[in-house]
């Protein structure tokens, strides 16, 4: 589930089995962001400012494999 606060409060649920293009970016301190889906033509849902982003990414990918 992804929570958006701007411009209005919205919660969006994503289906793990149909998600494509899950990518992450990280800084040297291990924090970072994970994006879900293609980046064009609109911005995809993103988890931002995540501590230990690689671990969170791995958890999402493992859950995705188990749901297939």
C-alpha positions as CSV (number, residue, x, y, z in Angstrom):
1,X,0.0,0.0,0.0
2,X,1.2,3.4,-0.9
3,X,0.1,6.6,0.9
4,X,0.0,9.9,-0.9
5,X,-0.6,13.2,0.8
6,X,-0.5,15.6,-2.1
7,X,-2.6,17.0,-3.6
8,X,-5.1,14.9,-1.7
9,X,-4.9,12.0,0.8
10,X,-4.9,8.8,-1.1
11,X,-4.0,5.1,-0.4
12,X,-3.2,2.9,-3.4
13,X,-2.8,-0.9,-3.2
14,X,-0.3,-2.6,-5.6
15,X,-0.5,-6.2,-6.7
16,X,2.8,-8.0,-6.2
17,X,2.2,-10.5,-9.0
18,X,1.7,-7.9,-11.7
19,X,4.3,-5.3,-10.6
20,X,7.1,-4.7,-13.1
21,X,10.2,-2.5,-13.0
22,X,10.8,-2.5,-9.3
23,X,14.0,-0.5,-8.9
24,X,15.9,1.0,-6.0
25,X,18.6,3.7,-5.5
26,X,20.7,4.0,-2.5
27,X,23.2,6.4,-0.8
28,X,26.4,5.3,0.9
29,X,24.7,5.3,4.3
30,X,22.2,2.6,3.1
31,X,19.2,4.9,2.8
32,X,17.3,5.3,-0.5
33,X,14.2,4.9,-2.5
34,X,12.2,2.1,-4.3
35,X,10.1,2.8,-7.3
36,X,7.3,0.6,-8.6
37,X,6.5,0.4,-12.3
38,X,7.7,2.2,-15.4
39,X,8.8,5.8,-14.9
40,X,7.2,7.2,-18.1
41,X,4.9,8.8,-19.0
42,X,4.0,9.5,-15.3
43,X,5.8,9.1,-12.1
44,X,5.3,5.6,-10.5
45,X,4.6,5.0,-6.8
46,X,7.8,5.4,-4.8
47,X,8.9,4.6,-1.2
48,X,11.3,7.3,-0.2
49,X,13.8,7.9,2.6
50,X,14.0,4.2,3.5
51,X,16.6,3.0,6.0
52,X,18.5,-0.1,4.8
53,X,16.8,0.2,1.4
54,X,18.5,-2.9,-0.1
55,X,17.0,-5.1,2.6
56,X,13.5,-3.7,2.0
57,X,14.0,-4.2,-1.7
58,X,15.1,-7.8,-1.2
59,X,12.0,-8.4,1.1
60,X,9.7,-7.0,-1.6
61,X,11.3,-9.2,-4.3
62,X,11.1,-12.3,-2.1
63,X,7.4,-11.7,-1.4
64,X,6.9,-11.2,-5.1
65,X,8.5,-14.5,-5.9
66,X,6.4,-16.3,-3.3
67,X,3.2,-14.8,-4.6
68,X,3.8,-16.0,-8.2
